[in-house]
Amino acid sequence: MGWFTKDDHEAAHNEGQDDGAKAGATGESHYTGMLFSGRSWEEQQSYNQGYEHGKSTTSD
């Protein structure tokens, strides 16, 4: 993960899905942006997809 390694889209997507599921369950944002995660832009897109998917599976 991060700027100096190969992009890991699966891991980023899974992280996003976990955070999205938490957000959907609690109603609070658990979103982690690029600045705090150290993800590349491409990884962040995978995270965003996972986040939306995770959120949609838990929210009403």
mmCIF file as gemmi writes it, N, C-alpha and C atoms, coordinates in Angstrom:
data_model
loop_
_atom_site.group_PDB
_atom_site.id
_atom_site.type_symbol
_atom_site.label_atom_id
_atom_site.label_alt_id
_atom_site.label_comp_id
_atom_site.label_asym_id
_atom_site.label_entity_id
_atom_site.label_seq_id
_atom_site.pdbx_PDB_ins_code
_atom_site.Cartn_x
_atom_site.Cartn_y
_atom_site.Cartn_z
_atom_site.occupancy
_atom_site.B_iso_or_equiv
_atom_site.pdbx_formal_charge
_atom_site.auth_seq_id
_atom_site.auth_asym_id
_atom_site.pdbx_PDB_model_num
ATOM 1 N N . MET Axp A 1 ? 0.839 -1.194 0 1 0 ? 1 A 1
ATOM 2 C CA . MET Axp A 1 ? 0 0 0 1 0 ? 1 A 1
ATOM 3 C C . MET Axp A 1 ? 0.879 1.25 0 1 0 ? 1 A 1
ATOM 4 N N . GLY Axp A 2 ? 0.387 2.255 -0.642 1 0 ? 2 A 1
ATOM 5 C CA . GLY Axp A 2 ? 1.088 3.523 -0.54 1 0 ? 2 A 1
ATOM 6 C C . GLY Axp A 2 ? 1.808 3.912 -1.812 1 0 ? 2 A 1
ATOM 7 N N . TRP Axp A 3 ? 2.614 4.923 -1.671 1 0 ? 3 A 1
ATOM 8 C CA . TRP Axp A 3 ? 3.252 5.544 -2.828 1 0 ? 3 A 1
ATOM 9 C C . TRP Axp A 3 ? 4.432 4.753 -3.366 1 0 ? 3 A 1
ATOM 10 N N . PHE Axp A 4 ? 5.048 3.936 -2.576 1 0 ? 4 A 1
ATOM 11 C CA . PHE Axp A 4 ? 6.297 3.308 -2.983 1 0 ? 4 A 1
ATOM 12 C C . PHE Axp A 4 ? 6.143 1.836 -3.329 1 0 ? 4 A 1
ATOM 13 N N . THR Axp A 5 ? 4.93 1.329 -3.25 1 0 ? 5 A 1
ATOM 14 C CA . THR Axp A 5 ? 4.708 -0.075 -3.546 1 0 ? 5 A 1
ATOM 15 C C . THR Axp A 5 ? 3.683 -0.198 -4.66 1 0 ? 5 A 1
ATOM 16 N N . LYS Axp A 6 ? 3.575 -1.395 -5.193 1 0 ? 6 A 1
ATOM 17 C CA . LYS Axp A 6 ? 2.593 -1.674 -6.234 1 0 ? 6 A 1
ATOM 18 C C . LYS Axp A 6 ? 1.19 -1.452 -5.654 1 0 ? 6 A 1
ATOM 19 N N . ASP Axp A 7 ? 0.317 -0.86 -6.464 1 0 ? 7 A 1
ATOM 20 C CA . ASP Axp A 7 ? -1.045 -0.635 -5.996 1 0 ? 7 A 1
ATOM 21 C C . ASP Axp A 7 ? -1.719 -1.956 -5.636 1 0 ? 7 A 1
ATOM 22 N N . ASP Axp A 8 ? -2.385 -1.968 -4.511 1 0 ? 8 A 1
ATOM 23 C CA . ASP Axp A 8 ? -3.09 -3.169 -4.066 1 0 ? 8 A 1
ATOM 24 C C . ASP Axp A 8 ? -4.58 -2.845 -4.041 1 0 ? 8 A 1
ATOM 25 N N . HIS Axp A 9 ? -5.226 -3.072 -5.18 1 0 ? 9 A 1
ATOM 26 C CA . HIS Axp A 9 ? -6.62 -2.672 -5.298 1 0 ? 9 A 1
ATOM 27 C C . HIS Axp A 9 ? -7.55 -3.543 -4.457 1 0 ? 9 A 1
ATOM 28 N N . GLU Axp A 10 ? -7.211 -4.805 -4.335 1 0 ? 10 A 1
ATOM 29 C CA . GLU Axp A 10 ? -8.055 -5.698 -3.554 1 0 ? 10 A 1
ATOM 30 C C . GLU Axp A 10 ? -8.083 -5.279 -2.085 1 0 ? 10 A 1
ATOM 31 N N . ALA Axp A 11 ? -6.907 -4.998 -1.548 1 0 ? 11 A 1
ATOM 32 C CA . ALA Axp A 11 ? -6.824 -4.579 -0.15 1 0 ? 11 A 1
ATOM 33 C C . ALA Axp A 11 ? -7.537 -3.246 0.056 1 0 ? 11 A 1
ATOM 34 N N . ALA Axp A 12 ? -7.339 -2.316 -0.873 1 0 ? 12 A 1
ATOM 35 C CA . ALA Axp A 12 ? -7.977 -1.006 -0.752 1 0 ? 12 A 1
ATOM 36 C C . ALA Axp A 12 ? -9.495 -1.147 -0.822 1 0 ? 12 A 1
ATOM 37 N N . HIS Axp A 13 ? -9.968 -2.001 -1.716 1 0 ? 13 A 1
ATOM 38 C CA . HIS Axp A 13 ? -11.406 -2.229 -1.862 1 0 ? 13 A 1
ATOM 39 C C . HIS Axp A 13 ? -11.974 -2.843 -0.594 1 0 ? 13 A 1
ATOM 40 N N . ASN Axp A 14 ? -11.264 -3.821 -0.04 1 0 ? 14 A 1
ATOM 41 C CA . ASN Axp A 14 ? -11.721 -4.481 1.178 1 0 ? 14 A 1
ATOM 42 C C . ASN Axp A 14 ? -11.755 -3.519 2.359 1 0 ? 14 A 1
ATOM 43 N N . GLU Axp A 15 ? -10.746 -2.668 2.46 1 0 ? 15 A 1
ATOM 44 C CA . GLU Axp A 15 ? -10.737 -1.652 3.522 1 0 ? 15 A 1
ATOM 45 C C . GLU Axp A 15 ? -11.939 -0.734 3.376 1 0 ? 15 A 1
ATOM 46 N N . GLY Axp A 16 ? -12.186 -0.319 2.14 1 0 ? 16 A 1
ATOM 47 C CA . GLY Axp A 16 ? -13.32 0.553 1.879 1 0 ? 16 A 1
ATOM 48 C C . GLY Axp A 16 ? -14.626 -0.106 2.25 1 0 ? 16 A 1
ATOM 49 N N . GLN Axp A 17 ? -14.735 -1.38 1.935 1 0 ? 17 A 1
ATOM 50 C CA . GLN Axp A 17 ? -15.964 -2.105 2.238 1 0 ? 17 A 1
ATOM 51 C C . GLN Axp A 17 ? -16.171 -2.201 3.743 1 0 ? 17 A 1
ATOM 52 N N . ASP Axp A 18 ? -15.1 -2.463 4.481 1 0 ? 18 A 1
ATOM 53 C CA . ASP Axp A 18 ? -15.184 -2.514 5.942 1 0 ? 18 A 1
ATOM 54 C C . ASP Axp A 18 ? -15.623 -1.174 6.512 1 0 ? 18 A 1
ATOM 55 N N . ASP Axp A 19 ? -14.971 -0.097 6.052 1 0 ? 19 A 1
ATOM 56 C CA . ASP Axp A 19 ? -15.297 1.235 6.558 1 0 ? 19 A 1
ATOM 57 C C . ASP Axp A 19 ? -16.713 1.632 6.168 1 0 ? 19 A 1
ATOM 58 N N . GLY Axp A 20 ? -17.11 1.285 4.949 1 0 ? 20 A 1
ATOM 59 C CA . GLY Axp A 20 ? -18.461 1.602 4.492 1 0 ? 20 A 1
ATOM 60 C C . GLY Axp A 20 ? -19.511 0.865 5.299 1 0 ? 20 A 1
ATOM 61 N N . ALA Axp A 21 ? -19.23 -0.382 5.62 1 0 ? 21 A 1
ATOM 62 C CA . ALA Axp A 21 ? -20.166 -1.168 6.421 1 0 ? 21 A 1
ATOM 63 C C . ALA Axp A 21 ? -20.311 -0.563 7.813 1 0 ? 21 A 1
ATOM 64 N N . LYS Axp A 22 ? -19.206 -0.122 8.389 1 0 ? 22 A 1
ATOM 65 C CA . LYS Axp A 22 ? -19.25 0.544 9.697 1 0 ? 22 A 1
ATOM 66 C C . LYS Axp A 22 ? -20.083 1.814 9.609 1 0 ? 22 A 1
ATOM 67 N N . ALA Axp A 23 ? -19.867 2.574 8.548 1 0 ? 23 A 1
ATOM 68 C CA . ALA Axp A 23 ? -20.597 3.83 8.369 1 0 ? 23 A 1
ATOM 69 C C . ALA Axp A 23 ? -22.089 3.566 8.226 1 0 ? 23 A 1
ATOM 70 N N . GLY Axp A 24 ? -22.443 2.547 7.456 1 0 ? 24 A 1
ATOM 71 C CA . GLY Axp A 24 ? -23.846 2.214 7.273 1 0 ? 24 A 1
ATOM 72 C C . GLY Axp A 24 ? -24.489 1.756 8.567 1 0 ? 24 A 1
ATOM 73 N N . ALA Axp A 25 ? -23.739 1.03 9.378 1 0 ? 25 A 1
ATOM 74 C CA . ALA Axp A 25 ? -24.269 0.481 10.626 1 0 ? 25 A 1
ATOM 75 C C . ALA Axp A 25 ? -24.423 1.559 11.7 1 0 ? 25 A 1
ATOM 76 N N . THR Axp A 26 ? -23.494 2.513 11.726 1 0 ? 26 A 1
ATOM 77 C CA . THR Axp A 26 ? -23.494 3.495 12.814 1 0 ? 26 A 1
ATOM 78 C C . THR Axp A 26 ? -24.087 4.838 12.404 1 0 ? 26 A 1
ATOM 79 N N . GLY Axp A 27 ? -24.184 5.086 11.104 1 0 ? 27 A 1
ATOM 80 C CA . GLY Axp A 27 ? -24.666 6.38 10.639 1 0 ? 27 A 1
ATOM 81 C C . GLY Axp A 27 ? -23.603 7.463 10.704 1 0 ? 27 A 1
ATOM 82 N N . GLU Axp A 28 ? -22.375 7.09 11.04 1 0 ? 28 A 1
ATOM 83 C CA . GLU Axp A 28 ? -21.275 8.048 11.098 1 0 ? 28 A 1
ATOM 84 C C . GLU Axp A 28 ? -20.293 7.734 9.986 1 0 ? 28 A 1
ATOM 85 N N . SER Axp A 29 ? -19.623 8.753 9.491 1 0 ? 29 A 1
ATOM 86 C CA . SER Axp A 29 ? -18.647 8.536 8.425 1 0 ? 29 A 1
ATOM 87 C C . SER Axp A 29 ? -17.396 7.876 8.971 1 0 ? 29 A 1
ATOM 88 N N . HIS Axp A 30 ? -16.98 6.818 8.324 1 0 ? 30 A 1
ATOM 89 C CA . HIS Axp A 30 ? -15.711 6.167 8.671 1 0 ? 30 A 1
ATOM 90 C C . HIS Axp A 30 ? -14.761 6.252 7.482 1 0 ? 30 A 1
ATOM 91 N N . TYR Axp A 31 ? -14.992 7.234 6.624 1 0 ? 31 A 1
ATOM 92 C CA . TYR Axp A 31 ? -14.231 7.376 5.389 1 0 ? 31 A 1
ATOM 93 C C . TYR Axp A 31 ? -12.793 7.792 5.674 1 0 ? 31 A 1
ATOM 94 N N . THR Axp A 32 ? -11.859 7.153 4.986 1 0 ? 32 A 1
ATOM 95 C CA . THR Axp A 32 ? -10.452 7.512 5.106 1 0 ? 32 A 1
ATOM 96 C C . THR Axp A 32 ? -9.963 8.032 3.762 1 0 ? 32 A 1
ATOM 97 N N . GLY Axp A 33 ? -9.583 9.289 3.72 1 0 ? 33 A 1
ATOM 98 C CA . GLY Axp A 33 ? -9.106 9.888 2.477 1 0 ? 33 A 1
ATOM 99 C C . GLY Axp A 33 ? -7.654 9.567 2.194 1 0 ? 33 A 1
ATOM 100 N N . MET Axp A 34 ? -7.193 9.991 1.032 1 0 ? 34 A 1
ATOM 101 C CA . MET Axp A 34 ? -5.831 9.684 0.593 1 0 ? 34 A 1
ATOM 102 C C . MET Axp A 34 ? -4.762 10.234 1.529 1 0 ? 34 A 1
ATOM 103 N N . LEU Axp A 35 ? -4.973 11.418 2.061 1 0 ? 35 A 1
ATOM 104 C CA . LEU Axp A 35 ? -3.951 12.037 2.914 1 0 ? 35 A 1
ATOM 105 C C . LEU Axp A 35 ? -3.655 11.191 4.144 1 0 ? 35 A 1
ATOM 106 N N . PHE Axp A 36 ? -4.701 10.576 4.694 1 0 ? 36 A 1
ATOM 107 C CA . PHE Axp A 36 ? -4.519 9.842 5.944 1 0 ? 36 A 1
ATOM 108 C C . PHE Axp A 36 ? -4.176 8.386 5.714 1 0 ? 36 A 1
ATOM 109 N N . SER Axp A 37 ? -4.488 7.865 4.531 1 0 ? 37 A 1
ATOM 110 C CA . SER Axp A 37 ? -4.257 6.445 4.283 1 0 ? 37 A 1
ATOM 111 C C . SER Axp A 37 ? -2.93 6.185 3.59 1 0 ? 37 A 1
ATOM 112 N N . GLY Axp A 38 ? -2.416 7.175 2.845 1 0 ? 38 A 1
ATOM 113 C CA . GLY Axp A 38 ? -1.209 6.96 2.067 1 0 ? 38 A 1
ATOM 114 C C . GLY Axp A 38 ? -1.452 6.197 0.777 1 0 ? 38 A 1
ATOM 115 N N . ARG Axp A 39 ? -2.721 6.022 0.41 1 0 ? 39 A 1
ATOM 116 C CA . ARG Axp A 39 ? -3.041 5.329 -0.831 1 0 ? 39 A 1
ATOM 117 C C . ARG Axp A 39 ? -2.764 6.208 -2.041 1 0 ? 39 A 1
ATOM 118 N N . SER Axp A 40 ? -2.493 5.579 -3.166 1 0 ? 40 A 1
ATOM 119 C CA . SER Axp A 40 ? -2.374 6.308 -4.429 1 0 ? 40 A 1
ATOM 120 C C . SER Axp A 40 ? -3.779 6.656 -4.92 1 0 ? 40 A 1
ATOM 121 N N . TRP Axp A 41 ? -3.845 7.516 -5.944 1 0 ? 41 A 1
ATOM 122 C CA . TRP Axp A 41 ? -5.153 7.916 -6.482 1 0 ? 41 A 1
ATOM 123 C C . TRP Axp A 41 ? -5.922 6.704 -6.991 1 0 ? 41 A 1
ATOM 124 N N . GLU Axp A 42 ? -5.217 5.794 -7.677 1 0 ? 42 A 1
ATOM 125 C CA . GLU Axp A 42 ? -5.876 4.604 -8.221 1 0 ? 42 A 1
ATOM 126 C C . GLU Axp A 42 ? -6.4 3.709 -7.104 1 0 ? 42 A 1
ATOM 127 N N . GLU Axp A 43 ? -5.599 3.541 -6.062 1 0 ? 43 A 1
ATOM 128 C CA . GLU Axp A 43 ? -6.05 2.737 -4.926 1 0 ? 43 A 1
ATOM 129 C C . GLU Axp A 43 ? -7.257 3.386 -4.259 1 0 ? 43 A 1
ATOM 130 N N . GLN Axp A 44 ? -7.251 4.705 -4.195 1 0 ? 44 A 1
ATOM 131 C CA . GLN Axp A 44 ? -8.352 5.411 -3.55 1 0 ? 44 A 1
ATOM 132 C C . GLN Axp A 44 ? -9.666 5.168 -4.312 1 0 ? 44 A 1
ATOM 133 N N . GLN Axp A 45 ? -9.592 5.041 -5.627 1 0 ? 45 A 1
ATOM 134 C CA . GLN Axp A 45 ? -10.805 4.745 -6.398 1 0 ? 45 A 1
ATOM 135 C C . GLN Axp A 45 ? -11.363 3.376 -6.018 1 0 ? 45 A 1
ATOM 136 N N . SER Axp A 46 ? -10.483 2.414 -5.816 1 0 ? 46 A 1
ATOM 137 C CA . SER Axp A 46 ? -10.916 1.086 -5.382 1 0 ? 46 A 1
ATOM 138 C C . SER Axp A 46 ? -11.522 1.159 -3.99 1 0 ? 46 A 1
ATOM 139 N N . TYR Axp A 47 ? -10.888 1.946 -3.13 1 0 ? 47 A 1
ATOM 140 C CA . TYR Axp A 47 ? -11.417 2.145 -1.777 1 0 ? 47 A 1
ATOM 141 C C . TYR Axp A 47 ? -12.81 2.757 -1.838 1 0 ? 47 A 1
ATOM 142 N N . ASN Axp A 48 ? -12.969 3.78 -2.675 1 0 ? 48 A 1
ATOM 143 C CA . ASN Axp A 48 ? -14.262 4.457 -2.8 1 0 ? 48 A 1
ATOM 144 C C . ASN Axp A 48 ? -15.355 3.499 -3.252 1 0 ? 48 A 1
ATOM 145 N N . GLN Axp A 49 ? -15.037 2.646 -4.215 1 0 ? 49 A 1
ATOM 146 C CA . GLN Axp A 49 ? -16.014 1.661 -4.695 1 0 ? 49 A 1
ATOM 147 C C . GLN Axp A 49 ? -16.394 0.713 -3.573 1 0 ? 49 A 1
ATOM 148 N N . GLY Axp A 50 ? -15.409 0.24 -2.849 1 0 ? 50 A 1
ATOM 149 C CA . GLY Axp A 50 ? -15.662 -0.661 -1.726 1 0 ? 50 A 1
ATOM 150 C C . GLY Axp A 50 ? -16.482 0.019 -0.644 1 0 ? 50 A 1
ATOM 151 N N . TYR Axp A 51 ? -16.16 1.278 -0.386 1 0 ? 51 A 1
ATOM 152 C CA . TYR Axp A 51 ? -16.862 2.045 0.648 1 0 ? 51 A 1
ATOM 153 C C . TYR Axp A 51 ? -18.347 2.165 0.307 1 0 ? 51 A 1
ATOM 154 N N . GLU Axp A 52 ? -18.634 2.556 -0.93 1 0 ? 52 A 1
ATOM 155 C CA . GLU Axp A 52 ? -20.024 2.706 -1.363 1 0 ? 52 A 1
ATOM 156 C C . GLU Axp A 52 ? -20.763 1.371 -1.302 1 0 ? 52 A 1
ATOM 157 N N . HIS Axp A 53 ? -20.074 0.318 -1.703 1 0 ? 53 A 1
ATOM 158 C CA . HIS Axp A 53 ? -20.691 -1.009 -1.68 1 0 ? 53 A 1
ATOM 159 C C . HIS Axp A 53 ? -20.968 -1.448 -0.247 1 0 ? 53 A 1
ATOM 160 N N . GLY Axp A 54 ? -19.988 -1.259 0.614 1 0 ? 54 A 1
ATOM 161 C CA . GLY Axp A 54 ? -20.157 -1.639 2.013 1 0 ? 54 A 1
ATOM 162 C C . GLY Axp A 54 ? -21.276 -0.852 2.673 1 0 ? 54 A 1
ATOM 163 N N . LYS Axp A 55 ? -21.346 0.425 2.359 1 0 ? 55 A 1
ATOM 164 C CA . LYS Axp A 55 ? -22.363 1.285 2.939 1 0 ? 55 A 1
ATOM 165 C C . LYS Axp A 55 ? -23.755 0.875 2.456 1 0 ? 55 A 1
ATOM 166 N N . SER Axp A 56 ? -23.854 0.532 1.178 1 0 ? 56 A 1
ATOM 167 C CA . SER Axp A 56 ? -25.156 0.186 0.613 1 0 ? 56 A 1
ATOM 168 C C . SER Axp A 56 ? -25.687 -1.137 1.156 1 0 ? 56 A 1
ATOM 169 N N . THR Axp A 57 ? -24.8 -1.998 1.635 1 0 ? 57 A 1
ATOM 170 C CA . THR Axp A 57 ? -25.25 -3.28 2.139 1 0 ? 57 A 1
ATOM 171 C C . THR Axp A 57 ? -25.752 -3.206 3.587 1 0 ? 57 A 1
ATOM 172 N N . THR Axp A 58 ? -25.442 -2.1 4.284 1 0 ? 58 A 1
ATOM 173 C CA . THR Axp A 58 ? -25.82 -2.011 5.694 1 0 ? 58 A 1
ATOM 174 C C . THR Axp A 58 ? -26.824 -0.92 6.005 1 0 ? 58 A 1
ATOM 175 N N . SER Axp A 59 ? -26.861 0.136 5.164 1 0 ? 59 A 1
ATOM 176 C CA . SER Axp A 59 ? -27.782 1.234 5.475 1 0 ? 59 A 1
ATOM 177 C C . SER Axp A 59 ? -29.189 0.885 4.996 1 0 ? 59 A 1
ATOM 178 N N . ASP Axp A 60 ? -30.153 1.61 5.477 1 0 ? 60 A 1
ATOM 179 C CA . ASP Axp A 60 ? -31.556 1.34 5.138 1 0 ? 60 A 1
ATOM 180 C C . ASP Axp A 60 ? -31.854 1.702 3.691 1 0 ? 60 A 1
